[in-house]
Amino acid sequence: MPKFAANLSMLFTEHDFLDRFQAAADAGFTAVEFLFPYAYQPEEIARRMTAAGVQLVLHNLPPGNWEAGERGIAILPDRVAEFRSGVDWAIAYATELGCPQLNCLAGLSPEGVEPDLLRETLVDNLKYAAERLEKAGLRLLLEAINTRDMPGFFVNRSEQAVAIMDEVGADNLFLQYDVYHMQVMEGDIANRLSRLLPRIGHIQVADTPGRHEPGTGELNFPFLFSHLDRIGYRGFVSAEYRPASTTEAGLDWYAAARVG
């Protein structure tokens, strides 16, 4: 079975954020990810990780004003300086926390700006970020997000993301493949995982249609987990879902996967 990580921005939310590291460890996870670390000092997070015995496998670049509804600024021509400052901020956290990769959220398409300019800005920003991360020994990820949950998100299909990655041309730029988002947008998950495997750096999972834990919807996760083994995926699979009740009550899928 794959290596699993728990997304602490969505799981174990019954606990305060800094207590979720130990909650994840108590549930059997040895790896975690989360959206953003920037509200906390890196030393504080590192202490909790060390005490819980977990490693951090992913966090995101700064997204702009998340509370105001921004979902990334990498496509915005008037926010380039802010984006690039955020890259250095993220690298500092990742270095302190031993996090090997950072995810870039492209952002929501603003009205009145040509898509070609948004794409050009994104490509230029990704080139900058990839170069900075490479110097720090880190990988950069680009994620496609479905437009049902996040209307207007600029990068919303796997092939679109790969085409942008090809234009950037950085060896340390990979696809963050979210099974939930891509089932909503394009389906055919097993075949796409096989075809895109060399470009994938990280995988996230939730079931559809409710974005709850594996086994609550239409996807055959035992098959998909075995499929990842068959095709040779060696990265982490992160549980990034909204628990249908409590996190602990919905971990039967994880117990079964670990046995398998």
Buried (B, 14 or more C-beta within 10 A) or exposed (E): BBBBBBBBBBBBBEBEBBBBBBBBBEBEBBBBBBBBBBEBEBEEBBEBBEEBEBBBBBBBBBBBEBEEEBBBBBBBBEBBEEBBEBBEBBBEBBEBBEBBBBBBBBBBBEEEBEEEEBBBBBBBBBBBBBBBBBEBEBBBBBBBBBBEEBEEBBBBBBEBBBEBBEEBEBEBBBBBBBBBBBBBBBEEBBEBBBBBBEBBBBBBBBBBEBBBBBBBBEBBBBEBBBBBEEEEBEBBBBBBBBBBEEBEEBBEBBEBBEEE
